[in-house]
Amino acid sequence: METVNKIEEKVIAVIKGKPVEADRFITNRHGKKFEFDRAAVNTRGGFCLDQMRDDEVIIAPGLIYRAVKEA
């Protein structure tokens, strides 16, 4: 189980026993905004994409971001 500590504009996730600092929000090249959701579950040296929803992206080293819904 990976742990996550959400701090202001950064997140600290523990992946493979090491802390990883990442942005809480990212924006893709089309201007779509994503918010950090969780660390991906690592299986056999990779990541099973079955854990992903349609509105999520995975960024190395295993951070899952979910699309921010515009109000």
C-alpha positions as CSV (number, residue, x, y, z in Angstrom):
1,M,0.0,0.0,0.0
2,E,1.4,3.4,-1.0
3,T,0.9,6.4,1.3
4,V,0.1,9.9,0.2
5,N,0.5,13.3,2.0
6,K,-1.3,16.1,0.3
7,I,0.3,19.5,1.0
8,E,-0.9,22.8,-0.5
9,E,0.3,22.7,-4.1
10,K,2.6,19.6,-3.8
11,V,1.9,16.0,-2.9
12,I,4.3,13.5,-1.4
13,A,3.5,9.9,-2.4
14,V,5.5,6.9,-1.3
15,I,6.3,4.7,-4.3
16,K,8.4,1.5,-3.9
17,G,9.3,2.7,-0.5
18,K,10.7,6.1,-1.6
19,P,9.0,9.5,-1.2
20,V,8.1,11.2,-4.5
21,E,7.1,14.9,-4.6
22,A,4.8,15.9,-7.4
23,D,2.5,18.8,-8.3
24,R,-1.0,18.6,-6.9
25,F,-2.4,20.0,-10.2
26,I,-1.0,19.5,-13.7
27,T,-2.2,20.9,-17.1
28,N,-1.9,19.0,-20.4
29,R,-0.9,20.7,-23.7
30,H,-4.6,21.3,-24.5
31,G,-5.2,23.2,-21.3
32,K,-7.1,20.4,-19.5
33,K,-6.4,20.4,-15.7
34,F,-5.8,17.3,-13.7
35,E,-5.6,16.8,-9.9
36,F,-3.4,14.2,-8.2
37,D,-5.6,11.3,-7.0
38,R,-3.4,8.4,-5.8
39,A,-0.3,6.4,-6.4
40,A,-0.7,3.6,-8.9
41,V,-0.6,0.0,-7.8
42,N,2.6,-1.7,-9.1
43,T,2.2,-5.2,-10.3
44,R,5.1,-7.4,-11.7
45,G,7.3,-4.4,-12.5
46,G,4.6,-2.4,-14.3
47,F,1.2,-0.9,-13.8
48,C,-2.1,-2.6,-14.6
49,L,-4.3,-0.2,-16.6
50,D,-7.4,-1.8,-15.2
51,Q,-7.0,0.4,-12.1
52,M,-7.5,3.5,-14.3
53,R,-10.8,5.3,-15.0
54,D,-11.6,7.0,-18.3
55,D,-10.9,10.4,-16.9
56,E,-7.5,9.6,-15.4
57,V,-3.9,9.7,-16.6
58,I,-0.8,8.1,-15.2
59,I,2.5,9.9,-15.0
60,A,5.9,8.3,-14.2
61,P,6.9,7.1,-11.7
62,G,3.3,6.0,-11.0
63,L,1.2,9.0,-10.1
64,I,-2.5,8.9,-11.1
65,Y,-4.2,12.2,-11.9
66,R,-7.9,12.7,-12.4
67,A,-9.5,15.3,-14.7
68,V,-10.8,18.3,-12.9
69,K,-14.5,18.9,-13.7
70,E,-15.2,22.5,-14.7
71,A,-18.2,24.0,-12.9
